[in-house]
Amino acid sequence: MEFRPCIDLHDGKVKQIVGSTLGHLDQKVIENFISNHDSSYYAKMFAQDQLTGGHVIMLGEGNDEAALTALAAYPHGLQVGGGITTKNAKKYIDAGASHVIVTSFIFHDGKLDMDRLLELVQKIGKQHLVIDLSCRMRNDKWYVVTDKWTKYSDFEVNAASIAYIENFCDELLIHAVDVEGKKGGMQESLVRDLAAWTTIPTTYAGGIRSIEDLEKFKKLANGKLHVTIGSALSIFGGDLPYVDVVNYCKKGGVL
């Protein structure tokens, strides 16, 4: 179990928001935290703590410069996502991203577009690709949601679909959409499912708010999944000390 840090960018600033409030014309984006520091501050912190596999997520337009600033501060130590397509993926890899993260580009019109996925793999290589299967439950099944988590796809996240999609990427990132950013605890059933289904490095995001939660997460996942934490962390205005999380995960989940 590794701690995978995050840098979420919104309107060019480092923020923590409730992701499920993005993309709704009739709903204001709920912001948990707006940083006084730029993206390079956090990138340098993660580099100093030797944290790899962290992700820079561009939430909407106007975040390209901030993303590139973070990549320059920690070359090959960060992944980048948000608006990634075949047209810009290589730009971020060339700028120092270890991987690009993609969801909506390959899941559009409610379906997995294999032509787009294969073109992306051809452009940058599967070794540089993370597929984000951010999902929410409907009718007791997990489905990928796209377009700032506003649209359900017909892609069910299960053992068979994960076994298939793993052939085309190096890692998976999965946000539990209904709990992400709310600091209310993890989606335990999804953690159990992902631990049972995945065979490549997989990072879970959503709801973890304490060392006790990390303990539970480790047991539920049998140490198999990586974890990211955003709004609950002290560096993003939360109560959970960042240094405690780093130390806990570096010790292999030992208090």
N, C-alpha and C positions, 0 to 999 in steps of 0.2 A: 504494500500500500504506500503510494507516494502522494505527497501534497502537491497539487498542480495549481499554482496561483493564477489570478486573473487580473486583467486590466480592461474594464468596460468603458468604452468611449461613447459619449453622447453630446452632440453639439460641440465637439472638439475638446471636451473636458473629461477628466476621469470621474466617473460617477458610479453609484450603485443604485439601480432602479428595480422596481418590480416588473420583470420582463413581460408578464402577461398584460400589462397596461399599455404597452407599445402598440402602435398600428391601429388604434381605434379613434375614429374621428369624433366620437361623442364621449370620449373618456380622456381625462388628463393623465399624463404620465406621472406615476408616483415615484418620486425621487427619495431614496433613503439617505443618500450622501453625495455631496459635491466636494471634490478635493481642491485644495489650494495649490497642490503640486501638479506638475505636468506628468505625462506618461513616462518620461525618461527616469524620473525619480523612482517610480515603482520598478521599472525594468532593472535599474542598477541595484536596487534592494534585492530583487530576486536573484540577480547574478551573484551578488556578494554572498547570499545564502545558498548558492549552488542548487537552486531549484530549477529543474528543467521541465519542459512540457507545459508551461503556463500558456494561457491563451489571451490574446488581445482581441476583443470583440468590438467591431464598429457597429454601433446601434443607429443606423440611419446615415444620412448624408453629412458631409462636413467633418469627417473624422480621419481622412486619409493621411493628412500631415502628422497628426498625433500618433497614428499607428506606425508610420515610418520612423518617427522619432524614437519610439519604444524599441523597434527592431534595431535601429542603429546603436542604441545604448546597450543592447544585449544580443549581439549577433548569434544566430543559430540556437538561441535558448528559448525562443518564444514561437508560438503558433499564432496565426492571425485568421480571423473570420469576420463575416458580415459583408454581404454583397460580393462575395467571391464568384467569379465566372471564368470561363476559358480565356477571356480577353485580358484579365488582370492578374490571374493566379501566378504566372511566372514572374511578374513584376515584384510581388511580395517575397517570393522565394529568392530572387536575385538581390532583394534588399536585406536579406538576412533572416527571414522566417524559416524555421525548420520544417514547418508544415503550413498548409492552408486548410481551413475548416469550411465545409460546405453543407448547406441544407437545401434552401429554397431553389437554388439553381438546378439541382438534380431532381428535386421533388416539385414539379410544377404542374398546374392543372390537375392537382390531386393525385398524381401518379409518379412513380419512379421513371425518369427518362434515361434509359440505358445509353442512348446515343450521346447525350451530354456527359454522362459519367465516364464513358469510355474515351471521349475526346479529352476530358480533363486529365484522366490517367495518362493518356498519350502525351499531353503537353508537359506535365511535371513529374510523372512517375508515381506509382502508388505509394512509394516510400515517403512522399511528401504530402500525402493526403489524409486528412481526418474527416470522417463523415459524422455529422451531428444528427443523431436520431432523437432529438428532443420530442417528447411525447406526452400525451395525456390519455386518461382512460375514457373509453366509451363502450358501453355494453360489456363491461368486464374484460375488455381487451385494450392493449396499448396501441395507439396509432400515432405516427409521426405527424406533427403539426408544423406548418410553414408560414411564410409571409408574416414575420414578427409574431408567430404563434397564434395567428388569427384564423387559420384555415386547416381543417383536418384533411390529411391525405388518405388514400385507401391502403397505405402501407402499414400493415400490422407488424409491430415489433414482437417477434417471438423467436423461438429457437431456430426454426427453419430460415426465416428471413435474415437473421443475424449471421447464420452460417453462410448464407449466400453473399451478403453485402461485404463480409470480411475479406472476400477475395479481391476486392477492388481498393482497399485502403490499408493504411499502416496502423491507424488507431480509430477508436470510436469515442465520441463525446456525447453524453446523454444528460440533458436537463430535464428534471421532473417539473414540468411546466406549472402545475397547479400549486407547488410549494416554493418554487424558486423566488428568492428575494424577500420572502415573508418571515424568515427566522422562526418558523413554527415547527421545526422538526422535519426529518426526511420522509420520503415516500418508501416505507419499509418494504412493501411488496415488490416494488420496482427494483430495489437494491438486490433482493433475493433472486429475482428473475434474471437480472443482468449477470450476477455472479454465476448462475447456472448455465447461462446461454453463451457467454462470450469466451473467445479463445485468444484474442489479441488485446493489447493494452487498451483499457476502457476507463474513462473518467466519468464519475457521477457528479452532478451538480444539483443542489436544491435542498434548502432547509436546515442544513447542519449548523448548530449554533453554540456547541459546547464541546469540551473534551469528553464528557459523558456520551454525547452523541457520536463522537468519533469512535469511542469504545464500542458502542452498539453497532456502528457502521462496519467496523472491522470484523465483528463477530458474524453479522448478517451476511457479509460478503466473503467471509473466510479469508480475509486479507487479499482477495483477488483483484478488487477494483481500486483505482486511484480516486482521489477526491479533490474537489475544488470547493472553496468557501469564499463568499463575497461579503454581503452586507453585515454578517455577524462579526467579522474581523475588526480588531481594534484599529488597523490602518485605514479602514473604511467607515469609521465611526461606531463600530459595534463594541460589544463587551468581551468578546473572546480574544485574548492576547495573541497576536500574530506569532510572537516568538514561542509561545507554548505549543502552537500547532506545528510549527517547523520542527521543534525539538521532539515532539511526540512522534511525528511521522518518520523523522530521521532515525529514531531509536526502534523503528519497526513496530510502533504501536505499543510501546511499553511506557507506563507512567513513571 
